[in-house]
Amino acid sequence: MDKQPILVVMAAGIGSRFGGVKQLAAFGKNGESIIDYSLYDAYCAGFRRVIFIVNEAIQEDFLQKIGRHAEERMEVRYVIQRLDDLPEGCTVPEGRVKPWGTGHAVLCCKEFIDAPFAAINGDDFYGRDAFAKIHDFLSQPRQAGEDAMAGFLLKNTLSENGYVSRGVCSTSENGLLTGIVERTHIISTCDGPLYTEDGSVYTRLSEDTPVSMNLWGFTPDFMGELDRRFAAFYADALRSNPLKGEYFLPFVVNDTLKEGLSTVRVLHTDSKWFGITYHDDIPFVQEAIRRMTAAGEYPEALWR
């Protein structure tokens, strides 16, 4: 019997713009975090296995606040994303403290990936519909390289409190991803979303542009691609940005698409995404969760 899909939760980020530990911030009436709501939605969608990727600084607090609830309901593993967890021959550049990015985070749990898996950001609220669609996709027989992503509408992912980074997607007529361009500075205006690459010239984006919010569904062979391509990223990062260069999941997806090694089905969702890029996002997200709870989408006490 095939093993059940795994949920991989990336919760090791520093959150420099937020000004605190985003992964543990309280949003629910009883102190529930964003990850708690993701776990609840994922469980309702059918996930029963989870891997948490955390950093050592918050490991114990994470176990007490979040991990213990998951352990009561799911098969749980913890993986530490360490700065020096690098392939042989690679070393940490002097002065570097920033983690190596989402691709490196997922790579850190390669020894535990024995089934199709979903990967999510720990500080993003995706909604139950997105988890249901990705779980349904992963639960069907898949060939190597037959992957998926949840496609959100840009207008449903913006912050009123500052700029955001989004993976802007292009798709084929049959719903397959053809490419992702990382736009690292997108703002919301009364005239619609705008992005800039130089801080002075802004370009308009359609509010219905599909974007990736790092909710992916992969077959296990994707771990081999992550592993195989890290050395080239590392060499380039040493030359161009040794202290802050990051190994992003979308970069690897783009490469496998270009080389014909994978297909990515875009699973469209109208769900409203909520995130906490900035500390000022907290009241907005808290109010959104309060409204959903009042509407009966979530219980008052999530884990009771």
C-alpha positions in Angstrom: 0.0 0.0 0.0 1.3 3.4 -0.9 2.2 5.6 2.0 0.1 8.6 2.8 1.1 12.1 1.6 3.3 14.2 3.9 2.8 17.8 4.9 6.1 19.7 5.2 5.9 22.9 7.2 8.7 25.4 6.7 8.9 27.2 10.0 12.6 28.1 10.4 12.6 31.7 8.9 13.8 34.7 10.8 11.2 37.2 9.7 13.3 40.3 9.7 10.5 42.7 8.5 8.1 41.3 11.0 10.1 42.1 14.1 9.5 38.9 16.0 8.9 35.1 15.8 6.1 34.9 13.3 5.7 31.1 13.7 4.5 31.5 17.3 2.5 34.7 17.2 -1.1 34.4 18.5 -4.0 34.9 16.1 -6.9 32.8 17.5 -9.0 33.5 20.6 -7.0 30.9 22.6 -3.6 31.9 21.3 -3.6 29.7 18.2 -0.9 30.4 15.6 -1.1 30.5 11.8 0.5 27.1 11.8 -2.3 25.7 14.1 -4.9 26.8 11.5 -2.9 25.2 8.7 -2.6 22.0 10.6 -6.3 22.0 11.4 -7.2 22.6 7.7 -4.6 20.0 6.5 -6.1 17.4 8.9 -9.6 18.1 7.7 -8.3 17.7 4.1 -6.9 14.3 5.0 -3.2 14.8 5.9 -2.0 12.5 8.8 1.8 12.9 8.5 3.7 16.2 9.1 7.3 17.3 9.1 8.1 20.5 10.9 11.3 22.4 9.7 12.4 24.7 12.6 15.5 26.5 13.8 17.2 25.7 17.1 16.4 29.1 18.6 12.7 28.3 18.8 12.7 24.5 18.9 11.5 24.1 22.5 8.9 26.8 22.3 7.7 25.3 19.0 7.3 21.9 20.6 5.3 23.2 23.5 3.0 25.6 21.6 2.4 23.8 18.3 4.0 20.4 18.2 2.2 18.8 21.0 -1.2 19.4 19.4 -0.1 17.9 16.2 1.4 14.9 18.0 -2.0 14.0 19.4 -3.4 13.7 15.9 -0.7 13.1 13.3 2.6 11.3 12.8 5.1 14.0 13.5 8.8 14.5 12.7 11.0 17.6 13.5 13.9 18.7 11.4 16.3 21.5 12.3 17.4 23.8 9.4 21.0 24.5 10.3 23.1 27.0 8.4 26.0 24.6 8.2 23.9 21.6 6.9 25.5 21.8 3.5 26.8 19.3 0.9 30.4 18.2 1.2 32.8 20.9 0.1 30.4 23.8 0.9 31.0 26.0 4.0 29.2 28.9 5.5 30.5 32.2 4.3 32.0 34.4 7.1 29.4 36.7 8.5 26.4 34.8 7.2 23.4 34.4 9.6 20.5 34.2 7.1 19.0 30.8 6.4 19.6 29.4 2.9 16.0 29.6 1.8 13.0 27.4 1.1 14.7 25.0 -1.2 17.4 24.3 1.4 14.8 24.0 4.1 13.0 21.2 2.2 16.3 19.6 1.4 17.1 19.3 5.1 14.3 16.7 5.5 15.2 14.5 2.5 15.8 11.4 4.6 12.2 11.4 5.8 10.5 11.9 2.4 9.2 8.5 1.4 5.9 9.6 -0.2 4.4 12.5 -2.2 4.5 15.6 -0.1 3.1 19.1 0.2 5.3 22.0 1.3 4.0 25.2 2.9 5.2 28.3 4.6 4.6 28.2 8.3 3.5 31.9 8.5 0.9 31.8 5.7 -2.8 31.1 6.0 -3.9 29.2 2.9 -7.5 28.1 3.6 -9.0 24.7 3.6 -9.9 24.6 -0.1 -6.2 24.8 -1.0 -5.2 22.0 1.3 -8.1 19.8 0.0 -7.0 20.3 -3.6 -3.4 19.6 -3.0 -4.2 16.5 -0.8 -6.5 15.1 -3.5 -3.8 15.6 -6.1 -1.1 13.9 -4.0 -3.5 11.0 -3.2 -3.8 9.9 -6.8 -1.1 7.8 -8.5 1.5 10.1 -10.0 4.5 9.6 -12.2 7.9 11.0 -11.2 8.0 14.7 -11.9 4.2 15.1 -12.0 3.8 17.9 -9.4 1.3 20.6 -8.5 0.9 24.0 -6.8 -2.0 26.0 -5.4 -2.6 29.0 -7.6 -3.9 32.1 -5.7 -5.3 35.3 -7.3 -2.8 38.1 -6.7 -5.6 40.4 -5.3 -6.3 37.8 -2.6 -2.6 37.8 -1.3 -1.6 41.5 -0.9 -0.8 43.4 2.3 -2.0 46.9 3.1 1.0 47.5 5.3 3.9 47.3 2.8 5.4 45.5 -0.1 5.3 41.8 -0.6 7.2 39.2 -2.7 5.2 36.9 -5.0 5.9 34.2 -7.5 4.0 35.4 -10.6 2.9 32.4 -12.6 2.3 31.8 -16.3 0.2 28.8 -17.4 -0.7 26.9 -20.5 -4.3 26.5 -21.8 -4.5 23.1 -20.2 -3.7 24.4 -16.7 0.0 23.5 -16.5 2.6 25.9 -15.1 5.0 27.3 -17.8 7.1 29.6 -15.6 7.4 31.6 -12.4 8.9 35.1 -12.1 9.8 36.2 -8.5 8.6 39.7 -8.1 10.1 40.8 -4.8 8.5 44.2 -4.5 4.7 44.3 -5.1 2.5 47.0 -3.6 -1.3 47.4 -3.4 -2.7 50.7 -4.6 -6.1 52.2 -5.3 -5.4 51.6 -9.0 -4.4 47.9 -8.5 -1.2 46.0 -7.8 2.1 47.4 -9.0 5.6 46.0 -8.9 9.1 47.5 -9.2 12.5 46.0 -9.7 14.6 49.2 -9.2 12.5 51.1 -6.6 11.6 53.9 -9.0 9.8 52.5 -12.0 6.5 50.7 -11.3 4.7 48.3 -13.6 1.0 47.2 -13.4 0.0 43.7 -12.7 -3.5 42.3 -13.2 -5.2 41.6 -9.8 -6.3 38.2 -11.2 -2.7 37.2 -11.9 -2.1 33.7 -10.6 0.6 33.6 -8.0 2.4 30.9 -6.0 2.3 31.3 -2.2 4.6 28.3 -1.7 1.9 25.7 -1.4 3.4 22.9 -3.5 2.7 19.3 -4.1 5.8 17.1 -5.2 6.6 13.5 -5.9 9.5 12.2 -3.8 12.0 12.4 -6.7 11.9 16.2 -6.4 14.3 15.8 -3.5 16.9 14.5 -5.9 16.5 17.6 -8.0 16.9 19.8 -4.9 20.0 18.0 -3.9 21.6 17.9 -7.4 21.2 21.6 -8.1 22.3 23.0 -4.8 26.0 23.1 -5.6 25.5 25.3 -8.6 23.3 27.7 -6.6 26.0 27.8 -3.8 28.8 28.6 -6.2 26.7 31.4 -7.7 25.7 32.8 -4.3 29.4 32.9 -3.2 30.1 35.1 -6.1 27.1 37.4 -6.1 25.5 37.5 -2.7 27.3 35.3 -0.1 25.5 36.7 3.0 21.9 36.8 1.7 21.6 34.6 -1.4 18.7 32.1 -1.0 17.9 28.8 -2.7 14.2 29.2 -3.5 11.9 26.4 -4.4 10.4 28.2 -7.4 13.9 28.5 -8.9 14.3 24.7 -8.9 10.7 24.3 -10.2 11.5 26.7 -13.1 14.7 24.7 -13.9 13.0 21.3 -14.0 10.2 22.8 -16.2 12.7 24.2 -18.7 14.5 20.9 -18.9 11.3 18.9 -19.4 11.8 17.0 -16.2 8.5 17.9 -14.6 5.0 19.2 -15.1 3.2 21.3 -12.5 -0.5 21.3 -12.4 -1.9 24.7 -11.2 -4.8 24.0 -8.8 -6.7 27.3 -8.8 -8.3 28.5 -5.6 -10.4 31.5 -4.8 -9.3 31.3 -1.1 -8.2 34.5 0.6 -4.6 34.2 1.6 -3.5 35.8 4.9 0.1 36.4 5.9 2.2 38.2 8.4 4.9 39.9 6.5 4.7 42.9 8.9 3.8 43.3 12.5 0.9 45.6 11.5 -0.6 42.7 9.6 -1.5 41.0 13.0 -4.8 42.9 13.8 -6.0 42.3 10.2 -5.4 38.6 10.3 -6.8 38.3 13.8 -10.0 39.9 12.7 -10.2 37.7 9.6 -9.9 34.6 11.7 -12.4 36.0 14.2 -15.0 36.4 11.4 -14.3 32.9 10.1 -14.7 31.5 13.6 -18.0 33.4 14.1 -19.2 32.0 10.8 -18.6 28.4 12.0 -15.6 27.6 9.8 -13.4 27.0 12.9 -14.2 26.1 16.5 -13.7 28.7 19.2 -11.0 26.5 20.7 -9.1 24.9 17.8 -7.6 21.9 19.7 -10.2 21.2 22.4 
